[in-house]
Amino acid sequence: HVQLVESWGGLVQAGDSLRLSCAISGRIFSSTFMAWFLQAPGKEREFVASIRWGVVNTYYADSVKGRFTISRNSAENTVTLKMNSLKVEDTAVYYCEADRGGYSTQHSTYDYWGQGTQVTVYS
């Protein structure tokens, strides 16, 4: 069983940066994809970025390319989302998720997720 705990969301001004962290407990295989999703009020959960745990491959939603960077630290069992040049429309709850089945941008295929961390960006 895998448990995920997100942290370091917050309230920031547009243009600022944040670094979200996801602490992982339990076994993660090299084929597992770790991802960040966001969910704004009244909207469905959306894919933000993902990374393969073993041989590192990264994937991003078009809306965050060039601004967000996903990385993982296998020694500390953490996944990080560095968010630069934040926009008001980035405001959402951000979830860390794990998919044992491979690359996916669909929340429905993910096996585990945390409780989320709130990111609020004001103008």
LINGIWO-V463392 format. One line per field, one symbol per residue. phi: phi as a letter, one per 40 degrees, with the letter a starting at -180 (. if undefined). psi: psi as a letter, one per 40 degrees, with the letter a starting at -180 (. if undefined). burial: b if it has 24 or more other ideal C-beta (glycine too) atoms within 12 Angstrom, else e. A space follows every 10 residues. Layout:
phi=???
psi=???
burial=???
//
This chain:
phi=.bbbbcagci bbcdgcbabc bbcbbhcbcc ccbbabbbbc dgbccbcbaa acccccbbbb cdcbdgbbbb abbccbfbbb bcbbfcbdcc cacbbcbbbc chcabbdccc cbaccgbcbb bbc
psi=ihhhhiifia hiiheiiihi ihhhiihhid ehhiihiihi heiihihdii hhdbhhhiii ideehedihi iihddefihi hhhifiidee hihhhhihhe eahiehdeei diiaeihhhh hi.
burial=ebebbbbebe ebeeeeebbb bbbbeeebee ebbbbbbbbe eeeebbbbbb bbbeeeebbb beebeebbbb bbeeeebbbb bbbeebbeeb bbbbbbbbbb eeeebebeeb bbbbebbbbb bee
//
